Amino acid sequence: MNLLELKVGEPRLIKDFSQNQSVYFKLLSLGILPGDEIEIMGKAPFGGPISIKHGSQTFLALRRSEAKQIEVES
């Protein structure tokens, strides 16, 4: 299951990242690591970005293509 498949408000743990090297390094630079808890806070309409909550105080937005490459526990 990937991050994009989650519903808003469902917290999950990250299992793994994609093999895409640019996405991998972007997520690492944002402090997102496997084993971290992540939750979707909202999804923009018409294929726009999704807003996520990482940990307890960090909020950020990701492209849907990037979120699709983050594997979460089901």
Backbone as JSON Lines, residues from 0, in Angstrom:
{"i":0,"aa":"M","n":[0.85,-1.17,0.0],"ca":[0.0,0.0,0.0],"c":[0.9,1.24,0.0]}
{"i":1,"aa":"N","n":[0.55,2.21,-0.82],"ca":[1.35,3.43,-0.84],"c":[0.62,4.57,-0.14]}
{"i":2,"aa":"L","n":[1.32,5.64,0.11],"ca":[0.79,6.77,0.87],"c":[-0.43,7.4,0.21]}
{"i":3,"aa":"L","n":[-0.45,7.43,-1.1],"ca":[-1.55,8.04,-1.83],"c":[-2.86,7.29,-1.64]}
{"i":4,"aa":"E","n":[-2.81,6.01,-1.34],"ca":[-4.01,5.19,-1.15],"c":[-4.68,5.4,0.2]}
{"i":5,"aa":"L","n":[-4.01,6.07,1.14],"ca":[-4.58,6.28,2.47],"c":[-5.69,7.32,2.43]}
{"i":6,"aa":"K","n":[-6.57,7.22,3.39],"ca":[-7.62,8.23,3.56],"c":[-7.09,9.33,4.48]}
{"i":7,"aa":"V","n":[-7.72,10.46,4.43],"ca":[-7.34,11.59,5.28],"c":[-7.53,11.19,6.75]}
{"i":8,"aa":"G","n":[-6.52,11.47,7.57],"ca":[-6.61,11.21,9.0],"c":[-6.18,9.81,9.42]}
{"i":9,"aa":"E","n":[-5.67,9.01,8.51],"ca":[-5.21,7.65,8.83],"c":[-3.7,7.66,9.07]}
{"i":10,"aa":"P","n":[-3.23,7.57,10.31],"ca":[-1.78,7.53,10.55],"c":[-1.24,6.13,10.23]}
{"i":11,"aa":"R","n":[-0.08,6.1,9.61],"ca":[0.59,4.84,9.27],"c":[2.09,5.0,9.41]}
{"i":12,"aa":"L","n":[2.78,3.87,9.52],"ca":[4.24,3.87,9.55],"c":[4.79,3.65,8.15]}
{"i":13,"aa":"I","n":[5.87,4.33,7.84],"ca":[6.51,4.2,6.54],"c":[7.33,2.91,6.53]}
{"i":14,"aa":"K","n":[7.12,2.09,5.5],"ca":[7.9,0.86,5.34],"c":[9.15,1.1,4.51]}
{"i":15,"aa":"D","n":[8.98,1.75,3.36],"ca":[10.1,1.9,2.44],"c":[9.83,3.03,1.47]}
{"i":16,"aa":"F","n":[10.87,3.5,0.8],"ca":[10.76,4.51,-0.25],"c":[10.91,3.85,-1.61]}
{"i":17,"aa":"S","n":[10.66,4.63,-2.59],"ca":[10.83,4.18,-3.97],"c":[12.3,4.02,-4.31]}
{"i":18,"aa":"Q","n":[12.54,3.36,-5.41],"ca":[13.89,3.22,-5.91],"c":[14.32,4.45,-6.71]}
{"i":19,"aa":"N","n":[13.4,5.39,-6.92],"ca":[13.71,6.63,-7.64],"c":[14.66,7.46,-6.77]}
{"i":20,"aa":"Q","n":[15.87,7.66,-7.24],"ca":[16.91,8.28,-6.43],"c":[16.6,9.73,-6.06]}
{"i":21,"aa":"S","n":[16.0,10.5,-6.97],"ca":[15.73,11.9,-6.66],"c":[14.65,12.02,-5.58]}
{"i":22,"aa":"V","n":[13.62,11.19,-5.64],"ca":[12.58,11.19,-4.61],"c":[13.15,10.71,-3.28]}
{"i":23,"aa":"Y","n":[13.99,9.7,-3.34],"ca":[14.61,9.15,-2.13],"c":[15.39,10.23,-1.38]}
{"i":24,"aa":"F","n":[16.24,10.96,-2.1],"ca":[17.05,12.0,-1.45],"c":[16.21,13.19,-1.01]}
{"i":25,"aa":"K","n":[15.15,13.5,-1.73],"ca":[14.26,14.59,-1.31],"c":[13.6,14.26,0.02]}
{"i":26,"aa":"L","n":[13.08,13.04,0.16],"ca":[12.43,12.64,1.39],"c":[13.42,12.59,2.55]}
{"i":27,"aa":"L","n":[14.62,12.1,2.3],"ca":[15.64,12.09,3.35],"c":[16.0,13.51,3.78]}
{"i":28,"aa":"S","n":[16.09,14.43,2.84],"ca":[16.44,15.81,3.18],"c":[15.33,16.49,3.97]}
{"i":29,"aa":"L","n":[14.09,16.02,3.82],"ca":[12.98,16.55,4.6],"c":[12.87,15.88,5.97]}
{"i":30,"aa":"G","n":[13.71,14.89,6.23],"ca":[13.71,14.21,7.51],"c":[12.73,13.06,7.59]}
{"i":31,"aa":"I","n":[12.24,12.6,6.45],"ca":[11.3,11.48,6.42],"c":[12.1,10.2,6.26]}
{"i":32,"aa":"L","n":[11.94,9.29,7.22],"ca":[12.71,8.05,7.24],"c":[11.78,6.86,7.37]}
{"i":33,"aa":"P","n":[12.2,5.69,6.9],"ca":[11.4,4.48,7.14],"c":[11.23,4.25,8.64]}
{"i":34,"aa":"G","n":[10.03,3.85,9.04],"ca":[9.72,3.66,10.45],"c":[9.03,4.87,11.08]}
{"i":35,"aa":"D","n":[9.04,6.01,10.41],"ca":[8.37,7.22,10.92],"c":[6.87,7.12,10.71]}
{"i":36,"aa":"E","n":[6.12,7.78,11.58],"ca":[4.67,7.86,11.42],"c":[4.32,9.05,10.53]}
{"i":37,"aa":"I","n":[3.38,8.83,9.63],"ca":[2.97,9.86,8.68],"c":[1.45,9.8,8.54]}
{"i":38,"aa":"E","n":[0.83,10.95,8.31],"ca":[-0.64,11.01,8.21],"c":[-1.03,12.03,7.15]}
{"i":39,"aa":"I","n":[-1.99,11.68,6.33],"ca":[-2.49,12.62,5.31],"c":[-3.48,13.57,5.99]}
{"i":40,"aa":"M","n":[-3.23,14.86,5.83],"ca":[-4.1,15.88,6.42],"c":[-5.12,16.39,5.41]}
{"i":41,"aa":"G","n":[-4.78,16.35,4.12],"ca":[-5.7,16.83,3.09],"c":[-5.16,16.54,1.71]}
{"i":42,"aa":"K","n":[-6.1,16.47,0.75],"ca":[-5.73,16.24,-0.64],"c":[-6.33,17.36,-1.48]}
{"i":43,"aa":"A","n":[-5.5,18.01,-2.27],"ca":[-5.97,19.08,-3.15],"c":[-6.74,18.46,-4.32]}
{"i":44,"aa":"P","n":[-7.78,19.14,-4.79],"ca":[-8.55,18.59,-5.91],"c":[-7.79,18.66,-7.23]}
{"i":45,"aa":"F","n":[-8.3,17.94,-8.19],"ca":[-7.78,17.95,-9.57],"c":[-6.32,17.53,-9.67]}
{"i":46,"aa":"G","n":[-5.93,16.55,-8.87],"ca":[-4.57,16.02,-8.97],"c":[-3.49,16.87,-8.35]}
{"i":47,"aa":"G","n":[-3.88,17.79,-7.48],"ca":[-2.91,18.65,-6.81],"c":[-2.16,17.92,-5.72]}
{"i":48,"aa":"P","n":[-1.33,18.64,-4.99],"ca":[-0.51,18.0,-3.95],"c":[-1.33,17.54,-2.75]}
{"i":49,"aa":"I","n":[-0.7,16.73,-1.92],"ca":[-1.34,16.3,-0.68],"c":[-0.55,16.9,0.49]}
{"i":50,"aa":"S","n":[-1.24,17.25,1.56],"ca":[-0.56,17.76,2.74],"c":[-0.46,16.62,3.75]}
{"i":51,"aa":"I","n":[0.7,16.51,4.35],"ca":[0.92,15.43,5.29],"c":[1.47,15.98,6.6]}
{"i":52,"aa":"K","n":[1.27,15.18,7.64],"ca":[1.82,15.48,8.96],"c":[2.85,14.4,9.25]}
{"i":53,"aa":"H","n":[4.06,14.83,9.54],"ca":[5.16,13.91,9.81],"c":[5.54,14.09,11.27]}
{"i":54,"aa":"G","n":[5.42,13.03,12.04],"ca":[5.7,13.14,13.47],"c":[4.57,13.89,14.17]}
{"i":55,"aa":"S","n":[4.92,14.71,15.13],"ca":[3.88,15.41,15.87],"c":[3.74,16.87,15.51]}
{"i":56,"aa":"Q","n":[4.77,17.48,14.88],"ca":[4.71,18.92,14.64],"c":[5.1,19.36,13.23]}
{"i":57,"aa":"T","n":[5.45,18.46,12.35],"ca":[5.93,18.85,11.02],"c":[4.84,18.63,9.98]}
{"i":58,"aa":"F","n":[4.54,19.67,9.22],"ca":[3.55,19.6,8.15],"c":[4.24,19.98,6.85]}
{"i":59,"aa":"L","n":[3.96,19.25,5.78],"ca":[4.53,19.56,4.48],"c":[3.61,19.06,3.38]}
{"i":60,"aa":"A","n":[3.92,19.45,2.16],"ca":[3.14,19.02,1.0],"c":[4.03,18.22,0.07]}
{"i":61,"aa":"L","n":[3.44,17.2,-0.54],"ca":[4.15,16.36,-1.5],"c":[3.34,16.25,-2.78]}
{"i":62,"aa":"R","n":[4.04,16.12,-3.88],"ca":[3.36,15.82,-5.13],"c":[2.75,14.42,-5.04]}
{"i":63,"aa":"R","n":[1.68,14.2,-5.76],"ca":[1.06,12.88,-5.76],"c":[2.01,11.82,-6.3]}
{"i":64,"aa":"S","n":[2.82,12.17,-7.27],"ca":[3.78,11.2,-7.82],"c":[4.81,10.78,-6.77]}
{"i":65,"aa":"E","n":[5.17,11.69,-5.87],"ca":[6.11,11.36,-4.8],"c":[5.42,10.52,-3.73]}
{"i":66,"aa":"A","n":[4.21,10.88,-3.38],"ca":[3.47,10.14,-2.36],"c":[3.19,8.71,-2.8]}
{"i":67,"aa":"K","n":[3.02,8.52,-4.08],"ca":[2.75,7.19,-4.62],"c":[3.95,6.26,-4.46]}
{"i":68,"aa":"Q","n":[5.13,6.82,-4.27],"ca":[6.34,6.02,-4.16],"c":[6.74,5.73,-2.72]}
{"i":69,"aa":"I","n":[5.91,6.17,-1.75],"ca":[6.18,5.89,-0.33],"c":[5.31,4.72,0.08]}
{"i":70,"aa":"E","n":[5.94,3.62,0.45],"ca":[5.21,2.43,0.86],"c":[4.95,2.49,2.36]}
{"i":71,"aa":"V","n":[3.68,2.27,2.75],"ca":[3.31,2.31,4.17],"c":[2.76,0.95,4.6]}
{"i":72,"aa":"E","n":[2.75,0.72,5.91],"ca":[2.19,-0.51,6.44],"c":[0.68,-0.51,6.25]}
{"i":73,"aa":"S","n":[0.14,-1.67,5.95],"ca":[-1.31,-1.74,5.75],"c":[-2.05,-2.15,6.99]}
